[in-house]
Amino acid sequence: MKTVAIATLGCKTNQFESAAITEQFGRAGYTVVPFTEPADIYVINSCTVTARTDSETRRMIRRARRLNPQARIVATGCYAQVSPEELSRMPEVDVVLGNLEKLDTTLLAEAPQDRVADTGAETTFSPLKLTSFAEHTRAFLQVQNGCNTFCAYCIVPFARGRSRSVSGAEVLDGIRGLVDQGFREVVLTGIHLGGYGLDLSPADSLEGLVRRILNETELQRLRIGSIDPNEISDSLLELCAGSSRICHHFHIPLQSGSDSVLGRMGRPYGTAAFTALLERVVAAMPDAFIGTDIIAGFPGEDEEEFQSTCRLIELLPLADLHVFPYSRRPRTRAADMPDQVPPALIKERAARLRAIAGRKHEQFLQRAVGGELQVLVQHHESATGMVRGVSRNYIQAEFQGSSADINCERRVLVTGIEQGQAVCHPME
């Protein structure tokens, strides 16, 4: 039986697509093995958000060739979509496939030459039907792809194309199928999730989709992926606060705490609006986990603009930060901007932001001590008798339990915080 190994870099959407590719290979009779083992086919599902992820893709390709010099090596994903010629020049690569082609197992296994279609020409998007998922208790469902925003720093619209949404009926069918398989939680994902439904006829919205999921499925826990701040309405917040089935977990990208930098980035909001939004989130859901994205060293960012970002982050009710050192990406407006920040200074600023992130996360966790959590159990360690899982507000938790707790939601009391997770006592 032939074997295939898949490496995934980047976002939740890439992870979802790799899970779907894995499932398709399994149905085609392949055995899926870890990427660290010899395989007949290696698929590297790449990311191109930064130069670092490009470098990591190339490293994974070379590693695959060392593992099996006779293997078929397929480079795909966003790096392959945007810069296919770079990957094609690598002697280790057998074929380069774009983001559309990677969803065809026959092409992954047999395509004799590179194929990279224009994602910008795509106007519709249909989901892959998953029948299993690696996490067993939580599934990711991709409901949207592409982005029309074209922020100055971002290469994603070039890699993923225009925004396309899955019809509400297809999404509901997908969720019902996952529930039937035993999944307790589904995470809605997309490249530009807040733009869901605007391309459909008749037009829909993320809020409308969420309402249908609550009304027309038996899903126990719904988690919503990243949403831009200008796309979170008061009615959506009211819906989230009023439902016991929607997880109080939000990822709301800020990118910079300086209004002048946000203007150069082309972001359609300011710091005052962002601050007011987070205040409304916390007022409606005091336990909410709020994460954000921050770019360090965007072109022209001076010390005062950076300090504005640090001051704002310290004040905001954030639980975590994803810090991205600015990376110059071809075809983006920011790549040609003057006053590019030196790499050493970008690295230093990113480190300072990550230090703030660590403090903010610890403060959020400490506020949970003495309170209750609803934890979906994912793992059991027979040697210690401890089980681990994730709460509705995205706190990693552990407590004494058994294998029977896996894929069940347990009510626990938080007694302390150790190594970034909640130490708990079961209450039932």
HUSULRA-V337317 format. One record per residue. RES is the residue in one letter. SS is DSSP state (A for helix, B for strand, O for the rest). Layout:
res->[RES:RES]
ss->[SS:SS]
This chain:
res->[M:K:T:V:A:I:A:T:L:G:C:K:T:N:Q:F:E:S:A:A:I:T:E:Q:F:G:R:A:G:Y:T:V:V:P:F:T:E:P:A:D:I:Y:V:I:N:S:C:T:V:T:A:R:T:D:S:E:T:R:R:M:I:R:R:A:R:R:L:N:P:Q:A:R:I:V:A:T:G:C:Y:A:Q:V:S:P:E:E:L:S:R:M:P:E:V:D:V:V:L:G:N:L:E:K:L:D:T:T:L:L:A:E:A:P:Q:D:R:V:A:D:T:G:A:E:T:T:F:S:P:L:K:L:T:S:F:A:E:H:T:R:A:F:L:Q:V:Q:N:G:C:N:T:F:C:A:Y:C:I:V:P:F:A:R:G:R:S:R:S:V:S:G:A:E:V:L:D:G:I:R:G:L:V:D:Q:G:F:R:E:V:V:L:T:G:I:H:L:G:G:Y:G:L:D:L:S:P:A:D:S:L:E:G:L:V:R:R:I:L:N:E:T:E:L:Q:R:L:R:I:G:S:I:D:P:N:E:I:S:D:S:L:L:E:L:C:A:G:S:S:R:I:C:H:H:F:H:I:P:L:Q:S:G:S:D:S:V:L:G:R:M:G:R:P:Y:G:T:A:A:F:T:A:L:L:E:R:V:V:A:A:M:P:D:A:F:I:G:T:D:I:I:A:G:F:P:G:E:D:E:E:E:F:Q:S:T:C:R:L:I:E:L:L:P:L:A:D:L:H:V:F:P:Y:S:R:R:P:R:T:R:A:A:D:M:P:D:Q:V:P:P:A:L:I:K:E:R:A:A:R:L:R:A:I:A:G:R:K:H:E:Q:F:L:Q:R:A:V:G:G:E:L:Q:V:L:V:Q:H:H:E:S:A:T:G:M:V:R:G:V:S:R:N:Y:I:Q:A:E:F:Q:G:S:S:A:D:I:N:C:E:R:R:V:L:V:T:G:I:E:Q:G:Q:A:V:C:H:P:M:E]
ss->[O:O:B:B:B:B:B:B:O:O:O:A:A:A:A:A:A:A:A:A:A:A:A:A:A:A:A:O:O:O:B:B:O:O:O:O:O:O:O:O:B:B:B:B:B:B:O:O:O:O:A:A:A:A:A:A:A:A:A:A:A:A:A:A:A:A:A:O:O:O:O:B:B:B:B:B:B:A:A:A:A:A:O:A:A:A:A:A:O:O:O:O:O:O:B:B:B:O:O:O:A:A:A:O:A:A:A:A:A:A:O:O:O:O:B:O:O:O:A:A:A:O:O:O:O:O:O:O:O:O:O:O:O:O:O:O:O:B:B:B:B:B:B:B:B:O:O:O:O:O:O:O:O:O:O:A:A:A:A:A:O:O:O:B:B:O:O:A:A:A:A:A:A:A:A:A:A:A:A:A:O:O:O:O:B:B:B:B:B:B:O:O:A:A:A:O:O:O:O:O:O:O:O:O:O:A:A:A:A:A:A:A:A:A:A:A:O:O:O:O:B:B:B:B:O:O:O:O:A:A:A:O:O:A:A:A:A:A:A:A:A:A:O:O:O:B:O:O:B:B:B:O:O:O:B:O:O:O:A:A:A:A:A:A:A:O:O:O:O:O:A:A:A:A:A:A:A:A:A:A:A:A:A:A:O:O:O:O:B:B:B:B:B:B:B:B:O:O:O:O:O:O:A:A:A:A:A:A:A:A:A:A:A:A:A:O:O:O:O:B:B:B:B:B:B:O:O:O:O:O:O:O:A:A:A:A:O:O:O:O:O:O:A:A:A:A:A:A:A:A:A:A:A:A:A:A:A:A:A:A:A:A:A:A:A:A:A:O:O:O:O:B:B:B:B:B:B:B:B:B:B:O:O:O:O:B:B:B:B:B:B:O:O:O:O:B:B:B:B:B:O:O:A:A:A:O:O:O:B:B:B:B:B:B:B:B:B:B:O:O:B:B:B:B:B:B:O:O]
